[in-house]
Amino acid sequence: MANFKEVIRISGAFVGVIVGAGFASGQEIMQFFTSFGTLGLVGVLISSALFIFLAMALATLGQQQASTSHKRVIHAICGRYLGMFVDAMITFFMFAIAVVMLAGAGALLEQLAGIPKLWGSAVVTVLTIAIVCLDVRKVIGFIGSITPLLTLMVIIVAVAAITGRDASLETLEAAAATQPRGAGHWFIAALLYVSYNIVAGAPFLVIMGGQAINRKTALWGGVIGGALLGALMLLIAGSMFAQVDTLGGVAMPMLLMATQLSPFVGIVMGIAIFGMILNTAVGVLYSFSARVLEPGTPSFRWGTIAAGVLAFAGSLVGFIQLVGTVYPFFGYLGFILIICTVIGWIRARRTGGQNTGAAG
């Protein structure tokens, strides 16, 4: 295999970025998968396969273009005009997610430690800006470092939840059907979940691929990252389905299950969730800044500070509610990016990786 340490760093960073966006509370998995019962678990397998392919494709495309920003790859695979639209969509979405993560971090710290949301969000904003101002390899290393703790906590909580199941399958199916759903059909929900998260993760995947030492390293980093993400999704969805009759109306089901297992486990899970949120905040803020400014320059650092302050302000004025209504919209728009990625990857394979399309 390619450079193993580099592969693990890329895959861990990819999982960290996606997990922070989609897994932080467990609510997204609940709505897009668990709420559909056993069919939702089938949806997890479909989503996992798509994540593996798309992560591999985007990472290798980034490596071929030696990308430091997502702009070059997006314009290459989508063409000049469609690429401009997709680029703008991704750029806005990255900033929107940063706002949501800062607001979510403040709420989580208030729940865990009684810290007022204002101060909690402010602390996380400072941390996020400081980490982003480091060079990209240090950013990737930071994000990947949280993944082992996350994996361990998910395994512990999932095994306890599944082995401790008391309700019958029929009861669980009925309880799952009462949960809010992210789409009207389990298959559409599975596709939308991938689409939404790829819009969030594509910029950082492309940048990570651009930093890889060769194509094989980028390829395996994407494959292993996608496979690990799928395994975590299956564990979380399965454990929540096993306890779905006790999770109705709960905002953070994974945190509740961990706390029910043990107060100490609940605290550690809370720390892991905080790390997930910080992961995503760092990933999307870095990608946003790298899109508009040259990484490693003084202007990049000052721009990152300005963007972080604006995101902090957005988290205080209720922007999270606005973004909540925009997420499904971006899920459907994300299908454009997925189609372009598939076409661009096929084209790159046919041309031996020399060109992925019309550069922008």
C-alpha positions as CSV (number, residue, x, y, z in Angstrom):
1,M,0.0,0.0,0.0
2,A,1.0,3.6,-0.3
3,N,2.6,5.6,2.6
4,F,0.6,4.1,5.5
5,K,0.9,7.0,7.9
6,E,-0.2,9.5,5.2
7,V,-3.1,7.3,4.2
8,I,-4.3,7.1,7.9
9,R,-3.9,10.8,8.3
10,I,-6.1,11.5,5.2
11,S,-8.7,9.0,6.1
12,G,-8.9,10.1,9.7
13,A,-9.2,13.8,8.7
14,F,-12.0,13.0,6.2
15,V,-14.0,11.0,8.8
16,G,-13.4,13.8,11.3
17,V,-14.8,16.5,9.0
18,I,-17.9,14.5,7.9
19,V,-18.6,13.1,11.4
20,G,-18.6,16.6,12.8
21,A,-21.1,17.8,10.3
22,G,-23.5,14.8,10.3
23,F,-22.9,12.8,13.5
24,A,-22.5,15.4,16.3
25,S,-25.9,14.9,17.9
26,G,-27.0,11.7,16.3
27,Q,-30.1,13.5,15.2
28,E,-29.2,13.4,11.5
29,I,-28.6,9.6,11.5
30,M,-31.9,9.3,13.4
31,Q,-33.9,11.2,10.7
32,F,-32.2,9.9,7.6
33,F,-31.7,6.2,8.6
34,T,-33.0,5.0,12.0
35,S,-36.5,6.5,11.5
36,F,-37.0,4.0,8.6
37,G,-36.3,1.0,10.7
38,T,-34.5,-2.0,9.2
39,L,-34.8,-0.4,5.7
40,G,-32.8,2.5,7.1
41,L,-30.0,0.1,7.9
42,V,-30.0,-0.9,4.2
43,G,-29.8,2.8,3.4
44,V,-26.7,3.0,5.5
45,L,-25.0,0.3,3.4
46,I,-25.9,2.2,0.2
47,S,-24.7,5.5,1.6
48,S,-21.4,3.8,2.8
49,A,-20.7,2.5,-0.7
50,L,-21.3,6.0,-2.2
51,F,-19.1,7.6,0.4
52,I,-16.2,5.2,-0.3
53,F,-16.4,5.9,-4.1
54,L,-16.8,9.6,-3.8
55,A,-14.1,10.1,-1.2
56,M,-11.7,8.1,-3.4
57,A,-12.7,10.0,-6.5
58,L,-12.4,13.5,-5.0
59,A,-9.1,12.8,-3.2
60,T,-7.5,11.4,-6.4
61,L,-8.8,14.3,-8.5
62,G,-7.4,16.7,-5.9
63,Q,-4.0,14.9,-6.1
64,Q,-3.9,15.1,-9.9
65,Q,-4.6,18.9,-9.7
66,A,-2.2,19.4,-6.8
67,S,-5.1,21.5,-5.3
68,T,-4.7,23.9,-2.4
69,S,-8.4,25.0,-2.9
70,H,-11.5,23.2,-4.2
71,K,-11.9,25.8,-7.0
72,R,-9.6,24.2,-9.5
73,V,-11.0,20.7,-9.2
74,I,-14.6,21.9,-9.2
75,H,-14.1,24.0,-12.4
76,A,-12.3,21.1,-14.0
77,I,-15.0,18.5,-13.4
78,C,-18.0,20.8,-13.8
79,G,-16.8,23.1,-16.5
80,R,-16.5,26.9,-16.4
81,Y,-20.1,28.0,-16.0
82,L,-21.6,25.1,-14.0
83,G,-18.4,25.1,-12.0
84,M,-18.9,28.7,-11.0
85,F,-22.4,27.8,-9.6
86,V,-21.1,24.7,-7.7
87,D,-18.2,26.7,-6.4
88,A,-20.4,29.4,-5.0
89,M,-22.8,26.8,-3.5
90,I,-19.9,25.0,-1.7
91,T,-18.3,28.3,-0.5
92,F,-21.6,29.6,1.0
93,F,-22.3,26.2,2.5
94,M,-18.9,26.0,4.2
95,F,-19.4,29.3,5.9
96,A,-23.0,28.3,6.9
97,I,-21.8,25.1,8.5
98,A,-19.1,27.0,10.4
99,V,-21.9,29.2,11.9
100,V,-23.9,26.1,12.9
101,M,-20.9,24.4,14.5
102,L,-20.1,27.5,16.6
103,A,-23.7,27.7,17.8
104,G,-23.8,24.0,18.4
105,A,-20.6,24.0,20.4
106,G,-21.9,26.8,22.6
107,A,-25.1,24.8,23.3
108,L,-23.1,21.6,24.0
109,L,-20.8,23.4,26.5
110,E,-23.8,24.9,28.2
111,Q,-25.4,21.4,28.6
112,L,-22.2,19.7,29.7
113,A,-20.5,22.4,31.9
114,G,-23.1,25.1,32.5
115,I,-21.0,27.6,30.4
116,P,-23.3,30.3,28.9
117,K,-23.7,29.8,25.1
118,L,-22.1,33.2,24.4
119,W,-18.9,32.3,26.1
120,G,-18.9,28.7,24.8
121,S,-19.2,29.9,21.2
122,A,-16.6,32.5,21.8
123,V,-14.1,30.0,23.1
124,V,-14.7,27.6,20.2
125,T,-14.3,30.5,17.7
126,V,-10.9,31.4,19.1
127,L,-9.8,27.7,19.1
128,T,-11.0,27.3,15.5
129,I,-9.3,30.4,14.2
130,A,-6.0,29.5,16.0
131,I,-6.0,26.0,14.5
132,V,-6.9,27.1,11.0
133,C,-4.0,29.6,11.0
134,L,-1.6,26.6,11.2
135,D,-0.4,25.0,8.0
136,V,-2.6,22.5,6.3
137,R,-0.7,19.4,7.4
138,K,-1.0,20.4,11.0
139,V,-4.7,21.0,10.4
140,I,-5.1,17.5,8.9
141,G,-3.2,16.0,11.8
142,F,-5.4,17.8,14.4
143,I,-8.6,16.7,12.8
144,G,-7.4,13.1,12.4
145,S,-6.3,12.9,16.0
146,I,-9.9,13.0,17.3
147,T,-11.1,10.1,15.2
148,P,-9.7,7.3,17.4
149,L,-11.6,8.6,20.5
150,L,-14.8,9.0,18.5
151,T,-14.5,5.4,17.2
152,L,-13.9,4.0,20.6
153,M,-16.8,5.8,22.2
154,V,-19.2,4.8,19.4
155,I,-18.2,1.2,19.7
156,I,-18.7,1.2,23.5
157,V,-22.1,2.9,23.4
158,A,-23.3,0.9,20.3
159,V,-22.4,-2.5,21.8
160,A,-24.0,-1.6,25.1
161,A,-27.2,-0.3,23.3
162,I,-27.5,-3.3,21.0
163,T,-26.8,-6.0,23.6
164,G,-29.1,-4.2,26.1
165,R,-32.1,-4.2,23.7
166,D,-35.3,-5.1,25.5
167,A,-38.1,-4.3,23.0
168,S,-39.2,-6.6,20.2
169,L,-38.4,-5.9,16.6
170,E,-42.0,-5.0,15.9
171,T,-42.0,-2.5,18.8
172,L,-38.8,-0.9,17.5
173,E,-40.2,-0.7,14.0
174,A,-43.3,1.0,15.3
175,A,-41.3,3.5,17.4
176,A,-38.9,4.3,14.5
177,A,-41.9,5.2,12.3
178,T,-42.9,7.9,14.8
179,Q,-39.6,9.7,14.5
180,P,-39.2,12.8,12.2
181,R,-37.8,11.9,8.8
182,G,-35.4,13.7,6.5
183,A,-37.2,12.5,3.4
184,G,-40.3,10.7,2.4
185,H,-38.6,7.5,1.3
186,W,-35.6,5.6,2.8
187,F,-33.7,5.4,-0.5
188,I,-34.0,9.1,-1.2
189,A,-33.0,9.8,2.4
190,A,-29.8,7.7,2.0
191,L,-28.9,9.6,-1.2
192,L,-29.7,13.0,0.3
193,Y,-27.5,12.2,3.3
194,V,-24.5,11.5,1.1
195,S,-25.2,14.5,-1.1
196,Y,-25.4,16.9,1.9
197,N,-22.3,15.6,3.5
198,I,-20.3,15.5,0.2
199,V,-21.0,19.2,-0.3
200,A,-19.6,19.8,3.2
201,G,-16.7,17.5,2.8
202,A,-15.6,17.8,-0.8
203,P,-13.5,21.0,-0.4
204,F,-11.4,19.5,2.4
205,L,-11.2,16.1,0.6
206,V,-9.8,17.9,-2.5
207,I,-7.3,19.8,-0.4
208,M,-6.2,16.7,1.4
209,G,-5.8,14.9,-1.9
210,G,-3.7,17.8,-3.2
211,Q,-1.3,17.4,-0.3
212,A,-0.9,13.6,-0.9
213,I,2.6,12.5,-2.0
214,N,1.1,10.4,-4.9
215,R,-2.2,9.2,-6.4
216,K,-2.1,5.8,-4.6
217,T,-1.9,7.5,-1.2
218,A,-4.8,9.8,-2.0
219,L,-6.9,6.8,-3.4
220,W,-6.4,4.6,-0.3
221,G,-6.9,7.6,2.1
222,G,-10.3,8.1,0.4
223,V,-11.3,4.4,0.4
224,I,-10.3,3.8,4.0
225,G,-11.9,7.0,5.1
226,G,-15.2,6.1,3.4
227,A,-15.2,2.6,4.8
228,L,-14.5,3.8,8.3
229,L,-17.3,6.4,8.0
230,G,-19.7,3.7,6.8
231,A,-18.8,1.5,9.7
232,L,-19.5,4.3,12.2
233,M,-22.8,5.1,10.5
234,L,-23.9,1.5,10.8
235,L,-22.9,1.3,14.5
236,I,-24.7,4.6,15.3
237,A,-27.8,3.8,13.3
238,G,-28.0,0.2,14.6
239,S,-27.5,1.2,18.3
240,M,-30.1,4.0,18.0
241,F,-32.6,1.6,16.4
242,A,-32.0,-0.9,19.2
243,Q,-33.1,1.9,21.7
244,V,-35.4,4.0,19.5
245,D,-38.4,3.4,21.8
246,T,-36.6,5.4,24.5
247,L,-35.2,8.2,22.3
248,G,-38.3,10.0,21.1
249,G,-37.9,13.8,21.1
250,V,-34.3,13.7,22.3
251,A,-32.0,16.3,20.6
252,M,-28.7,14.3,21.2
253,P,-29.6,10.6,21.3
254,M,-26.0,9.4,21.3
255,L,-25.2,11.5,24.3
256,L,-28.3,10.3,26.1
257,M,-27.4,6.6,25.5
258,A,-23.9,7.2,26.7
259,T,-25.2,9.0,29.9
260,Q,-27.6,6.1,30.5
261,L,-24.7,3.7,30.3
262,S,-22.7,5.7,32.8
263,P,-22.3,9.4,33.8
264,F,-18.6,9.1,33.2
265,V,-19.1,7.6,29.7
266,G,-21.6,10.4,29.1
267,I,-18.9,13.0,29.9
268,V,-16.4,11.3,27.7
269,M,-18.9,11.1,24.9
270,G,-19.7,14.8,25.4
271,I,-16.0,15.5,25.0
272,A,-15.9,13.4,21.8
273,I,-18.9,15.2,20.4
274,F,-17.2,18.5,21.2
275,G,-14.2,17.3,19.3
276,M,-16.4,16.4,16.3
277,I,-18.0,19.8,16.2
278,L,-14.6,21.5,16.5
279,N,-13.3,19.2,13.7
280,T,-16.0,20.4,11.3
281,A,-15.6,24.0,12.3
282,V,-11.8,23.8,11.6
283,G,-12.3,21.9,8.3
284,V,-14.9,24.2,6.8
285,L,-13.4,27.4,8.0
286,Y,-10.0,26.4,6.5
287,S,-11.6,25.4,3.2
288,F,-13.6,28.6,3.1
289,S,-10.5,30.7,3.7
290,A,-8.4,28.7,1.3
291,R,-11.0,29.3,-1.4
292,V,-10.7,33.1,-1.3
293,L,-7.1,33.6,0.0
294,E,-3.7,32.0,-0.5
295,P,-3.0,29.6,2.5
296,G,0.1,30.4,4.5
297,T,0.1,34.2,3.8
298,P,-0.7,37.0,6.3
299,S,-3.8,37.8,4.3
300,F,-5.0,34.2,4.8
301,R,-4.6,34.5,8.6
302,W,-6.3,37.9,8.8
303,G,-9.1,36.7,6.5
304,T,-9.6,33.6,8.6
305,I,-9.9,35.9,11.7
306,A,-12.5,38.0,9.9
307,A,-14.5,35.0,8.7
308,G,-14.4,33.5,12.2
309,V,-15.7,36.6,13.8
310,L,-18.5,36.8,11.2
311,A,-19.4,33.2,11.8
312,F,-19.4,33.9,15.6
313,A,-21.8,36.8,15.0
314,G,-24.0,34.6,12.9
315,S,-24.2,32.0,15.6
316,L,-25.6,34.6,18.0
317,V,-28.3,36.1,15.9
318,G,-30.2,32.8,15.1
319,F,-28.5,32.0,11.8
320,I,-28.7,28.3,12.8
321,Q,-32.4,28.3,12.2
322,L,-31.9,29.7,8.7
323,V,-29.3,27.1,7.8
324,G,-31.6,24.4,9.2
325,T,-34.1,25.2,6.4
326,V,-31.3,25.4,3.8
327,Y,-29.8,22.0,4.5
328,P,-32.4,19.9,2.5
329,F,-32.0,22.4,-0.4
330,F,-28.3,21.9,-0.5
331,G,-28.8,18.1,-0.3
332,Y,-30.7,18.2,-3.6
333,L,-28.2,20.7,-5.1
334,G,-25.4,18.3,-4.0
335,F,-26.6,15.8,-6.6
336,I,-25.0,18.1,-9.2
337,L,-21.6,17.8,-7.5
338,I,-22.0,14.0,-7.3
339,I,-22.8,13.6,-11.0
340,C,-19.9,15.9,-11.9
341,T,-17.5,14.0,-9.7
342,V,-18.5,10.6,-11.3
343,I,-18.1,12.0,-14.8
344,G,-14.8,13.8,-13.9
345,W,-13.3,10.6,-12.3
346,I,-14.3,8.5,-15.4
347,R,-12.8,11.1,-17.7
348,A,-9.6,11.2,-15.7
349,R,-9.3,7.4,-15.8
350,R,-9.7,7.4,-19.6
351,T,-7.1,10.1,-20.1
352,G,-4.6,8.6,-17.6
353,G,-5.2,11.4,-15.0
354,Q,-3.7,14.1,-17.3
355,N,-6.9,16.2,-17.5
356,T,-10.3,16.1,-15.8
357,G,-12.2,18.5,-17.9
358,A,-12.3,22.2,-18.8
359,A,-10.2,24.1,-16.3
360,G,-11.6,27.2,-14.8
